[in-house]
């Protein structure tokens, strides 16, 4: 019975996935966004911290850094259809504003590119957007990959939000006793 169900699911995928891909929406990759109650400088720090602790990566290491360009080697794990993939990515950073990344080479991916975009909002919050395009080069895989990628992007954004808000909370706690002490002694 399990074999029959799997076979039916595969046939349905083969028949309907090309139609979904033909619409072009999967070619544009996946986008997600979240509003974080922290200034852009703290969100920036949290984005970089998340990269080092992302559970979807076996590792992420800086290979080279020159000015606003960073070469990163990352090993992705648990990718549907392909398993693990090692990539060399070039990142261009505009501090506290955006990170653009693009694939230099990979053992499995044909294309990987995207952006983290930080937009500071008037009330002291930051809108964080993540856009990613991934092409494995395998026929019919784009729809599946994008579905999984959407979930991973949403989880990454949520992890950055939690991290940034914790960093801000710790920063406020650290600065509050000093301010209270100054106000009590009459110093400002």
Secondary structure as GFF3:
##gff-version 3
##sequence-region A 1 188
A	DSSP	alpha_helix	2	22	.	.	.	ID=ss1
A	DSSP	three_ten_helix	26	28	.	.	.	ID=ss2
A	DSSP	beta_strand	30	36	.	.	.	ID=ss3
A	DSSP	alpha_helix	40	53	.	.	.	ID=ss4
A	DSSP	beta_strand	57	66	.	.	.	ID=ss5
A	DSSP	beta_strand	69	79	.	.	.	ID=ss6
A	DSSP	beta_strand	83	94	.	.	.	ID=ss7
A	DSSP	beta_strand	98	106	.	.	.	ID=ss8
A	DSSP	beta_strand	111	120	.	.	.	ID=ss9
A	DSSP	beta_strand	126	135	.	.	.	ID=ss10
A	DSSP	alpha_helix	142	185	.	.	.	ID=ss11
###
